[in-house]
Amino acid sequence: MQVVKIVVRRDGDAWLGYLQTNPDYWTHGESLDDLKQHLADLDADLARG
């Protein structure tokens, strides 16, 4: 299992974050779990190239 570090912040009702290895690619979610799913999808997309 690969460990990916993320940076997360809360802005009002939204959760914002990015992969520590790719700080130019921010995403958001309605909850922390939603944000984590978006970040996992982003990680998979970036791994595919």
ABEGO torsion letter per residue (X at the ends): XBBBBBBBBBBEABBBBBBAABAABBBBBABAAAAAAAAAAAAAAAAAX
